[in-house]
Amino acid sequence: MMRRCLLGAIPAVSLAGCLRMVGTDGENATPTASEEPDGGEDTAAADGETNDFFATEAEALDYAGGFAADDAVVVERSADRTPELLEHGGGSGSSWGPADGGGTHTSQDLHFTSIPDDGVQFGGGAGRTLRVRNVTLDKAATFEPDAGSEQFPVATWSIDAEAEGEPPSAIQVRPVGEQQDVMLQGQWRGDTDLFRTQAFGEYVIELVEGGTRIGTTDGAIYGIRYHWGAEQTRETLYVTRQPSTNESWTVALYVGGSRFDPLATQEGTQSAAENVFEVDLTELDLESGQYSWELLVGEGLQLERTHFISLTPSSGDLLIP
């Protein structure tokens, strides 16, 4: 499993001729053609025909669409809730790793903060638990810190379900006034599969004391254990679209640099019938070459900050002819 840190720059990996952009270390990257000795894009065959590095449209659709689940509940954001003591936000990060059967699993961390300036007490001896609710699927799991763990006035919280969507054995908190995070060990009970059932869900975090809810976030959408792969033709990038995706959401490609300072951006479209997101590469104002990239899915005008998931290949660049 690998981690993408908060506001981290997109890694640039040079893999000429490697168009299947999956895996964590190149083991699962499958080239569609061998690299040219002179670094060129095409090579002339003995009979005069041209071998192309790029996949055909049928190949790209078959590969990228092949990782989509058969069915799922489409995520609709529920009515607004009023946050009490806790609210979503305070960071962004994700984990990713190779999936069984090919492709990649990517999971966004659940980040939330304490509303009071002096934080919220949590840890061993506080007599409090965190209840995570997947509102979309009506599932809930509760985290109880170990009795012997230290107690803190917590400013920020993070739950990393890792690539496989498993409730972690510890949650990450930052005490008020501190610069370093602390890992709080504990146990989960309830619907511990709430992160694994489908790719997108709306989540609410509740603070519970003595069996009574004393604080709650509003609802926020996260992509967890999102199974995907990517392939491109000369003109189009195709990325797996999971069926829990809402058709009203925005999809956008960020190329080069970081999502906050990209070389180019291009909004994509959704093809529910083919189980793919599509991005027209001919609209990019870029010179020929290889580029790192990131596909963000979410709502609003600032996807770089408000996305539900970030899909970034661990190997394989975007090729612009």
Phi, psi and chi 1 to 4 in degrees:
 res  aa     phi    psi   chi1   chi2   chi3   chi4
   1 MET       -  139.3 -174.6  -87.0  -68.5      -
   2 MET  -122.1  158.7  -59.3 -178.2   71.3      -
   3 ARG  -118.1  142.9  -67.5  -81.3  -55.7  149.6
   4 ARG  -110.7  122.4 -176.1  167.2  -61.2  115.9
   5 CYS   -82.2  168.5  -63.0      -      -      -
   6 LEU   -55.8  124.6  168.7   66.5      -      -
   7 LEU    54.1   27.8  -52.1 -173.0      -      -
   8 GLY   -71.8  149.1      -      -      -      -
   9 ALA   -71.9  152.2      -      -      -      -
  10 ILE   -75.4  129.1  -58.2  170.8      -      -
  11 PRO   -71.3  142.8   25.6  -33.7      -      -
  12 ALA  -103.7  122.5      -      -      -      -
  13 VAL  -123.7  127.3 -178.5      -      -      -
  14 SER   -97.9  110.4  178.3      -      -      -
  15 LEU  -136.4   76.2  -67.7  173.9      -      -
  16 ALA   -57.1  131.5      -      -      -      -
  17 GLY    82.9   -1.0      -      -      -      -
  18 CYS  -101.6  104.2 -174.8      -      -      -
  19 LEU  -105.4  -17.5  -59.1 -178.1      -      -
  20 ARG   -83.5  103.0  -69.6 -129.9  169.4  122.7
  21 MET   -96.1   71.4  -64.4  164.1  -82.2      -
  22 VAL  -137.4  172.5  -62.9      -      -      -
  23 GLY    91.4  173.0      -      -      -      -
  24 THR  -112.6  -18.3   58.2      -      -      -
  25 ASP  -141.9   17.7   56.5    4.6      -      -
  26 GLY    93.5  -11.8      -      -      -      -
  27 GLU   -65.2  -31.7  -69.0 -179.5   -0.7      -
  28 ASN  -100.8    6.5  -64.2  -51.9      -      -
  29 ALA   -82.0  126.1      -      -      -      -
  30 THR  -115.1  110.7  -55.8      -      -      -
  31 PRO   -71.0  144.9   26.3  -32.8      -      -
  32 THR   -88.5  -13.4   58.6      -      -      -
  33 ALA  -159.1  157.3      -      -      -      -
  34 SER   -77.6  154.7   58.9      -      -      -
  35 GLU   -68.8  140.6 -176.2  175.5   -2.9      -
  36 GLU   -75.8  140.4  -69.4  -56.4  -48.7      -
  37 PRO   -58.5  -34.0  -23.5   32.9      -      -
  38 ASP   -96.6    7.8   59.8    0.0      -      -
  39 GLY    78.5    6.2      -      -      -      -
  40 GLY   -74.2  168.9      -      -      -      -
  41 GLU   -83.8  -38.3 -163.7  173.9  -79.0      -
  42 ASP  -124.3  164.7  -55.8  -42.8      -      -
  43 THR  -137.5  138.9 -178.0      -      -      -
  44 ALA   -80.8  126.3      -      -      -      -
  45 ALA   -77.1  168.4      -      -      -      -
  46 ALA   -61.5  -30.5      -      -      -      -
  47 ASP   -91.0    8.2   58.0    1.8      -      -
  48 GLY    92.9   -6.8      -      -      -      -
  49 GLU   -78.2  161.9  -65.0 -179.1   -3.5      -
  50 THR  -109.2  128.2  -60.6      -      -      -
  51 ASN   -91.1  130.7  -65.7  -36.2      -      -
  52 ASP  -110.3  140.4 -159.5  -31.1      -      -
  53 PHE   -68.5  -25.6  -77.9  120.2      -      -
  54 PHE   -83.8  147.4  -62.0   96.3      -      -
  55 ALA   -74.3  157.8      -      -      -      -
  56 THR   -76.7  166.2   65.9      -      -      -
  57 GLU   -61.1  -42.0 -178.3 -179.9   30.2      -
  58 ALA   -62.4  -42.2      -      -      -      -
  59 GLU   -64.1  -43.4  -69.6  170.3  -21.4      -
  60 ALA   -65.6  -43.4      -      -      -      -
  61 LEU   -64.6  -41.6  -73.3  170.1      -      -
  62 ASP   -64.7  -41.5 -178.7   65.3      -      -
  63 TYR   -72.6  -56.0 -179.6   75.6      -      -
  64 ALA   -65.3  -40.1      -      -      -      -
  65 GLY   -74.2  -15.2      -      -      -      -
  66 GLY   -71.7  -13.1      -      -      -      -
  67 PHE   -94.9   -1.7  -63.0  112.2      -      -
  68 ALA   -73.6  144.3      -      -      -      -
  69 ALA   -68.6  159.3      -      -      -      -
  70 ASP   -68.0  -38.6  -67.1  -27.2      -      -
  71 ASP  -158.4  166.3   52.7   52.9      -      -
  72 ALA  -170.7  164.9      -      -      -      -
  73 VAL   -83.0  123.1  177.9      -      -      -
  74 VAL   -69.5  134.0  175.7      -      -      -
  75 VAL   -81.4  123.4  177.1      -      -      -
  76 GLU  -117.6  124.9  -61.8  -82.0   -3.6      -
  77 ARG   -65.7  128.3 -169.3 -171.6  -65.5  -88.8
  78 SER   -78.6  178.3   54.5      -      -      -
  79 ALA   -57.6  147.8      -      -      -      -
  80 ASP   -59.3  140.7  -70.0  -19.5      -      -
  81 ARG  -114.4  154.5  -61.5  174.4  175.5   83.5
  82 THR   -92.6  116.3  -59.0      -      -      -
  83 PRO   -63.4  142.8  -19.2   32.1      -      -
  84 GLU  -133.3  118.4  -58.3  171.7   19.3      -
  85 LEU    70.7  -33.4  -70.9 -176.9      -      -
  86 LEU  -127.5  149.4  -55.2  173.1      -      -
  87 GLU  -148.9  147.3   61.0 -175.9   -3.6      -
  88 HIS   -65.9  151.0  -73.2  -74.4      -      -
  89 GLY   125.4 -171.9      -      -      -      -
  90 GLY    94.5    3.2      -      -      -      -
  91 GLY   164.4  175.9      -      -      -      -
  92 SER  -153.9  136.2  177.2      -      -      -
  93 GLY  -168.6  164.2      -      -      -      -
  94 SER  -152.8  163.1   61.3      -      -      -
  95 SER  -123.3  150.3  -57.7      -      -      -
  96 TRP  -150.5  156.7   72.9  101.8      -      -
  97 GLY  -169.9  167.4      -      -      -      -
  98 PRO   -68.1  141.8   25.4  -33.5      -      -
  99 ALA   -99.5  148.3      -      -      -      -
 100 ASP   -60.6  134.7  -68.5  -19.1      -      -
 101 GLY    86.0    4.4      -      -      -      -
 102 GLY   103.8  168.2      -      -      -      -
 103 GLY    78.0 -169.5      -      -      -      -
 104 THR  -129.8  145.2  -62.2      -      -      -
 105 HIS  -102.5  129.5  -81.5  142.1      -      -
 106 THR  -125.3  136.2  -64.1      -      -      -
 107 SER  -132.9  130.5  -64.8      -      -      -
 108 GLN   -81.6  143.0  -69.1  -67.7  121.4      -
 109 ASP   -72.9  148.9  -61.2  -14.4      -      -
 110 LEU   -89.2  113.3  -81.9   69.3      -      -
 111 HIS  -112.6  132.8  -78.6  -83.7      -      -
 112 PHE  -150.3  163.6   49.3  105.3      -      -
 113 THR  -129.1  161.5   65.8      -      -      -
 114 SER   -86.2  133.4  -60.5      -      -      -
 115 ILE   -72.1  -44.5  -64.8  175.9      -      -
 116 PRO   -63.7  142.3  -20.6   33.6      -      -
 117 ASP   -62.4  -30.1  -68.7  -20.7      -      -
 118 ASP   -90.8   11.8   57.0   -6.1      -      -
 119 GLY    80.2 -173.3      -      -      -      -
 120 VAL  -127.6  128.6  170.1      -      -      -
 121 GLN   -68.8  132.8  -70.8  -67.8  -32.1      -
 122 PHE  -157.1  149.6 -164.4   72.8      -      -
 123 GLY   128.5 -173.4      -      -      -      -
 124 GLY   -59.3  132.3      -      -      -      -
 125 GLY    90.4  -13.1      -      -      -      -
 126 ALA   -79.1  -18.3      -      -      -      -
 127 GLY    69.7   28.4      -      -      -      -
 128 ARG  -125.9  151.1  -65.3  173.0  172.5  178.3
 129 THR  -129.8  163.8   60.4      -      -      -
 130 LEU  -109.8  127.5  -79.4  179.8      -      -
 131 ARG  -108.5  121.6 -177.6  164.3   58.8 -149.6
 132 VAL  -101.3  122.0 -178.8      -      -      -
 133 ARG  -113.0  126.3  -65.5  175.7   51.6 -143.5
 134 ASN   -90.3   96.6 -177.1  -34.2      -      -
 135 VAL   -64.8  -35.8  178.5      -      -      -
 136 THR   -59.5  -41.6  -56.4      -      -      -
 137 LEU  -106.2    3.6  -59.4  177.2      -      -
 138 ASP    55.0   50.3 -167.5   24.2      -      -
 139 LYS  -121.6  152.0  -69.7  175.1  176.5  -77.0
 140 ALA  -148.3  142.4      -      -      -      -
 141 ALA  -135.1  144.9      -      -      -      -
 142 THR  -116.7  132.3  -62.4      -      -      -
 143 PHE  -102.6  124.5  176.0   81.7      -      -
 144 GLU  -116.3  119.0 -179.0  175.8    0.6      -
 145 PRO   -67.8  151.4   22.8  -31.2      -      -
 146 ASP   -58.2  142.3  -70.0  -16.3      -      -
 147 ALA   -59.7  -32.3      -      -      -      -
 148 GLY   -87.6    1.2      -      -      -      -
 149 SER   -75.2  158.6   62.6      -      -      -
 150 GLU   -73.8  153.1 -168.1  171.3   -8.2      -
 151 GLN  -103.4  139.4 -175.7  179.8  148.7      -
 152 PHE  -136.2  153.4  -57.7   97.4      -      -
 153 PRO   -82.9  105.3   27.6  -29.5      -      -
 154 VAL   -87.9  132.4  178.1      -      -      -
 155 ALA   -95.6  -46.8      -      -      -      -
 156 THR  -132.0  151.7   64.0      -      -      -
 157 TRP  -131.6  150.2  -40.7   62.6      -      -
 158 SER  -148.6  132.7  177.6      -      -      -
 159 ILE  -117.9  116.2  -61.1  174.9      -      -
 160 ASP  -104.2  105.3  175.2   12.6      -      -
 161 ALA   -79.9   -0.2      -      -      -      -
 162 GLU    57.2  178.7  -60.9 -168.9  -10.6      -
 163 ALA   -60.3  -35.5      -      -      -      -
 164 GLU   -86.2   -0.6  -74.2  -63.8  -36.8      -
 165 GLY    70.5   37.9      -      -      -      -
 166 GLU  -101.0  135.8  -64.4  -74.0   -6.2      -
 167 PRO   -56.3  129.0  -25.0   35.3      -      -
 168 PRO   -75.8  154.7   30.2  -36.2      -      -
 169 SER   -73.5  -12.5   60.5      -      -      -
 170 ALA  -147.0  146.1      -      -      -      -
 171 ILE  -107.0  155.1   65.6  170.8      -      -
 172 GLN  -101.4  126.7 -174.9  171.1  -57.0      -
 173 VAL  -130.5  155.6  -59.7      -      -      -
 174 ARG  -122.1  116.0  177.7  166.8  -64.3 -175.7
 175 PRO   -64.9  152.0  -22.4   34.0      -      -
 176 VAL   -57.7  132.3  172.5      -      -      -
 177 GLY    81.3   -2.9      -      -      -      -
 178 GLU   -98.8  157.4  -60.9  -64.6  -31.3      -
 179 GLN  -103.5  -11.2  -60.2  -59.9  -46.9      -
 180 GLN  -115.3  145.1  -61.3  -65.3  -36.2      -
 181 ASP   -81.3  158.2  -66.8  -26.1      -      -
 182 VAL  -124.8  139.6  176.0      -      -      -
 183 MET   -95.6  122.2  -58.6  -58.1  -66.4      -
 184 LEU  -101.3  115.1  -81.1  178.1      -      -
 185 GLN   -75.7  151.5  -60.7  -73.0  -30.2      -
 186 GLY  -176.0 -170.8      -      -      -      -
 187 GLN  -127.2  153.2  -62.5   79.9   39.7      -
 188 TRP  -110.5  147.9  -68.3   83.0      -      -
 189 ARG  -141.7  159.3   63.8  176.9 -175.1  -87.4
 190 GLY   104.1 -143.7      -      -      -      -
 191 ASP   -82.8   78.6  -59.7  -41.3      -      -
 192 THR   -73.7    0.1   53.8      -      -      -
 193 ASP   -96.8   12.1   64.4  -19.1      -      -
 194 LEU   -62.9  -21.9   81.0  169.1      -      -
 195 PHE   -90.0  -11.4  -63.4  135.1      -      -
 196 ARG  -106.1   -9.3  -62.7  176.9   57.6   85.3
 197 THR   -74.0  -38.2  -52.4      -      -      -
 198 GLN  -154.6  168.4   67.9  173.4   37.0      -
 199 ALA   -68.7  -44.9      -      -      -      -
 200 PHE  -113.6  146.8  -74.9  113.7      -      -
 201 GLY  -159.0  157.0      -      -      -      -
 202 GLU   -94.6  130.2 -179.3 -178.5   10.3      -
 203 TYR  -119.5  140.7  -69.4   87.0      -      -
 204 VAL  -123.9  134.9  171.1      -      -      -
 205 ILE  -108.6  128.9  -43.9  -63.8      -      -
 206 GLU  -122.1  140.6  -62.2  173.7  -23.5      -
 207 LEU   -97.6  125.4 -174.1   66.5      -      -
 208 VAL  -121.1  136.1  177.7      -      -      -
 209 GLU  -136.2  124.5 -178.0  177.0  -29.2      -
 210 GLY    58.6   33.3      -      -      -      -
 211 GLY    81.3   -0.8      -      -      -      -
 212 THR  -112.8  134.9  -59.6      -      -      -
 213 ARG   -71.7  124.5 -171.8 -171.8   74.8 -175.9
 214 ILE  -113.8   -7.0   62.4  171.1      -      -
 215 GLY  -161.0  155.9      -      -      -      -
 216 THR  -158.5  149.3 -178.9      -      -      -
 217 THR   -84.2  174.6   65.9      -      -      -
 218 ASP   -83.9 -169.2   57.2   -3.0      -      -
 219 GLY   -89.8  143.5      -      -      -      -
 220 ALA  -141.7  146.0      -      -      -      -
 221 ILE   -95.7  132.9  -62.0  170.8      -      -
 222 TYR  -131.4  145.7  -67.6   87.7      -      -
 223 GLY   -97.8  121.4      -      -      -      -
 224 ILE  -133.5  134.7  -61.2  178.7      -      -
 225 ARG    55.3   46.9 -160.9  173.0  179.7 -100.3
 226 TYR   -79.6  116.9 -167.0  101.8      -      -
 227 HIS   -93.1  124.7 -168.1 -173.7      -      -
 228 TRP  -155.1  164.2   67.3  -73.9      -      -
 229 GLY  -149.6  166.6      -      -      -      -
 230 ALA  -139.1  147.5      -      -      -      -
 231 GLU  -151.4  151.4 -176.3   67.2  -77.5      -
 232 GLN  -131.6  150.2   74.3  167.1  102.6      -
 233 THR   -98.2 -172.0   66.4      -      -      -
 234 ARG   -63.6  -33.5  -81.5 -179.6  171.7  -89.0
 235 GLU  -104.7  -19.7  -63.5   82.2   17.4      -
 236 THR  -140.5  140.6  -51.3      -      -      -
 237 LEU  -100.7  131.5  174.2   66.1      -      -
 238 TYR  -116.5  130.6  -64.1   93.2      -      -
 239 VAL  -131.4  142.4  179.3      -      -      -
 240 THR   -55.4  130.2  -51.7      -      -      -
 241 ARG  -109.5  115.6  176.0 -167.3 -176.5  -85.6
 242 GLN   -78.5  145.3  -69.4  -65.1  -18.6      -
 243 PRO   -68.4  -11.2   22.2  -32.8      -      -
 244 SER   -78.8   -2.9   52.3      -      -      -
 245 THR   -68.1  134.2  -53.8      -      -      -
 246 ASN   -82.9  132.5 -168.5  -55.6      -      -
 247 GLU   -66.6  -14.4  -68.1 -172.5    7.2      -
 248 SER   -82.1  -11.6   68.9      -      -      -
 249 TRP   -73.1  159.3  -64.8  -12.8      -      -
 250 THR   -96.9  140.6  -59.8      -      -      -
 251 VAL  -121.5  131.2 -179.5      -      -      -
 252 ALA  -144.5  140.4      -      -      -      -
 253 LEU   -98.0  131.0  178.2   71.0      -      -
 254 TYR  -115.1  124.2  -69.6   65.8      -      -
 255 VAL  -115.3  129.4 -177.5      -      -      -
 256 GLY    71.8  159.3      -      -      -      -
 257 GLY    60.7 -128.9      -      -      -      -
 258 SER  -128.5  171.2   75.6      -      -      -
 259 ARG   -65.2  -20.5   72.5  178.6   67.8  138.6
 260 PHE   -90.9  -13.4  -62.5  100.3      -      -
 261 ASP  -148.3   63.0 -172.9   24.1      -      -
 262 PRO   -78.9  161.0   31.4  -35.5      -      -
 263 LEU   -74.8  -30.7  -63.0  176.8      -      -
 264 ALA  -160.7  153.3      -      -      -      -
 265 THR  -133.2  152.8   61.9      -      -      -
 266 GLN  -152.9  125.3  178.4   62.4   35.6      -
 267 GLU   -71.4  141.4 -172.0  167.8  -33.1      -
 268 GLY  -104.3  179.9      -      -      -      -
 269 THR  -125.5  163.7   58.7      -      -      -
 270 GLN  -108.9  134.9  -60.9 -170.9   39.9      -
 271 SER  -120.2   94.0  176.0      -      -      -
 272 ALA   -65.0  -33.9      -      -      -      -
 273 ALA   -65.8  -34.3      -      -      -      -
 274 GLU   -98.7   -3.3  -59.8  -72.0   -6.4      -
 275 ASN    61.3   40.1  -64.1  -41.7      -      -
 276 VAL  -140.0  154.0  -66.1      -      -      -
 277 PHE   -92.9  142.2  -58.7  123.2      -      -
 278 GLU  -123.9  136.9  -57.3  179.7   16.2      -
 279 VAL  -128.4  125.4 -177.6      -      -      -
 280 ASP   -76.9  108.3 -175.9   -6.2      -      -
 281 LEU   -77.0  -17.3  -58.1  178.5      -      -
 282 THR   -70.2  -15.4   65.9      -      -      -
 283 GLU   -85.6   -7.9  -64.7  -66.1  -37.4      -
 284 LEU   -78.7  131.3  -64.5  173.5      -      -
 285 ASP   -92.2   78.0 -175.5   16.8      -      -
 286 LEU  -135.2  149.2  -66.9  169.3      -      -
 287 GLU   -74.7  160.6  -63.9 -178.9   -2.3      -
 288 SER   -59.7  139.5  -62.7      -      -      -
 289 GLY   156.4 -168.0      -      -      -      -
 290 GLN  -113.9  137.2  -60.5 -179.6 -178.5      -
 291 TYR  -137.5  141.3  -63.0   88.2      -      -
 292 SER   -70.0  157.3   59.8      -      -      -
 293 TRP  -153.9  165.5   61.6  -87.9      -      -
 294 GLU  -149.8  133.8  179.9  175.9   21.7      -
 295 LEU  -110.2  122.5 -169.1   77.8      -      -
 296 LEU  -108.9  139.3  -59.1 -178.5      -      -
 297 VAL  -123.6  129.4 -178.3      -      -      -
 298 GLY   177.1 -158.9      -      -      -      -
 299 GLU  -125.7  158.0  -72.9  179.4  -40.4      -
 300 GLY    93.3  177.7      -      -      -      -
 301 LEU   -87.0  -19.3  -60.8  177.5      -      -
 302 GLN  -115.6   71.5  -67.8 -173.9  -50.2      -
 303 LEU   -60.4  -28.8  -75.1 -170.3      -      -
 304 GLU   -60.7  -21.4   59.7  -88.9   19.8      -
 305 ARG  -113.2  -23.2  -62.8 -172.3 -177.5  -83.4
 306 THR  -114.9   13.5   62.6      -      -      -
 307 HIS   -67.2  155.4   57.0  -83.2      -      -
 308 PHE   -90.7  -26.8  -54.6  148.8      -      -
 309 ILE  -156.6  149.9 -161.1  160.9      -      -
 310 SER  -118.8  119.3  163.0      -      -      -
 311 LEU  -107.1  110.8  -58.0  177.2      -      -
 312 THR  -129.5  128.4  -58.0      -      -      -
 313 PRO   -71.5  141.9   29.1  -35.2      -      -
 314 SER   -85.5  -14.5   55.2      -      -      -
 315 SER  -153.0  140.6   61.6      -      -      -
 316 GLY   103.7  115.9      -      -      -      -
 317 ASP   -92.4  165.6  -72.5  -11.7      -      -
 318 LEU   -78.2  131.6 -169.7   69.4      -      -
 319 LEU  -104.9  120.8  -55.3 -177.5      -      -
 320 ILE  -108.1  115.0  -57.7  -61.7      -      -
 321 PRO   -73.7      -   25.7  -31.8      -      -
